[in-house]
């Protein structure tokens, strides 16, 4: 089954988080992408928005999200990239910069990391925006045409899986 997870605290600052998701032992430049931003200087791009918003200090400068495909799903990496960009667009909500990287090297399963700037292009602070249930439902709409195992979710009553 596919999984979506918002990472609450990972102990990394922004430069370390970006270095981690861009690690050449886990991905390649072909599978790193930006939404509302380029990929060459992500820290500078994040900081530009923070500076324009007059943010001097913040305890949480980014949100880290992981989208993982089911290990039984075998699809070409270019298709994974297309799907991960779609999920990134959903997380961006057309306002937040998102740096994404697909980890596929030496991995038991393919997954994508997203680093979302804490401040949007509208200079407002990032909030999850909707329930995890809603994100999962919308991601299932993105992955369904590809025949990928959906993310299980429940609303109100827990399902036995």
Residue pairs with C-beta under 8 A, 6 or more apart in sequence:
1 70
1 149
1 150
1 151
1 152
1 161
2 67
2 68
2 69
2 70
2 73
2 139
2 143
2 148
2 149
2 150
2 151
3 66
3 67
3 68
3 111
3 151
4 65
4 66
4 67
4 68
4 87
4 132
4 135
4 136
4 139
4 151
5 65
5 66
5 68
6 63
6 64
6 65
6 128
6 132
7 63
7 64
7 65
7 66
10 17
10 64
12 20
12 64
13 61
14 43
14 46
14 61
14 62
14 115
15 43
17 62
17 64
17 115
18 42
18 43
18 99
18 115
20 113
21 27
21 32
21 99
21 100
21 101
21 103
21 113
21 115
22 32
22 101
23 103
25 105
25 106
26 101
26 103
26 104
26 105
26 106
26 107
27 101
27 102
27 103
27 104
27 105
28 105
29 39
30 81
31 77
31 80
31 81
31 101
31 102
31 104
32 39
32 99
32 100
32 101
32 102
33 39
33 81
33 84
33 85
33 88
33 99
33 100
33 101
34 42
34 45
34 97
34 98
34 99
34 100
35 85
35 88
35 89
35 91
35 92
35 97
35 98
35 100
36 92
36 94
36 95
36 96
36 97
36 98
36 121
37 45
37 46
37 97
37 98
37 99
37 117
38 45
39 99
42 97
42 99
42 115
45 97
46 61
46 62
46 97
46 117
49 97
49 117
49 119
49 120
49 121
49 123
50 58
50 61
50 117
50 118
50 119
52 123
53 119
53 123
55 119
58 118
60 118
61 117
61 118
62 115
62 116
62 117
62 118
63 114
63 115
63 116
63 118
63 126
63 128
64 113
64 114
64 115
64 116
65 91
65 113
65 114
65 116
66 111
66 112
66 113
66 114
67 84
67 87
67 111
67 112
67 114
67 139
68 109
68 110
68 111
68 112
69 75
69 80
69 83
69 109
69 110
69 111
69 148
69 149
70 109
70 148
70 149
71 108
71 109
72 149
73 148
73 149
75 146
75 148
77 102
77 104
77 110
79 146
80 102
80 104
80 110
80 112
81 102
83 142
83 143
83 146
83 148
84 100
84 102
84 112
85 100
86 142
87 112
87 114
87 139
87 142
88 98
88 100
88 112
88 114
90 135
90 138
90 139
90 142
91 98
91 114
91 116
91 135
92 98
92 116
93 129
95 120
95 121
95 122
95 124
96 116
96 117
96 120
96 121
96 126
97 116
97 117
97 120
97 121
98 114
98 115
98 116
98 117
99 114
99 115
100 112
100 113
100 114
100 115
101 112
101 113
102 110
102 111
102 112
103 110
103 111
103 112
103 113
104 110
116 126
117 126
118 125
118 126
119 125
119 126
120 126
128 135
132 153
133 153
133 154
133 155
136 151
136 152
136 153
137 153
139 151
140 150
140 151
140 153
143 150
143 151
144 150
152 159
152 161
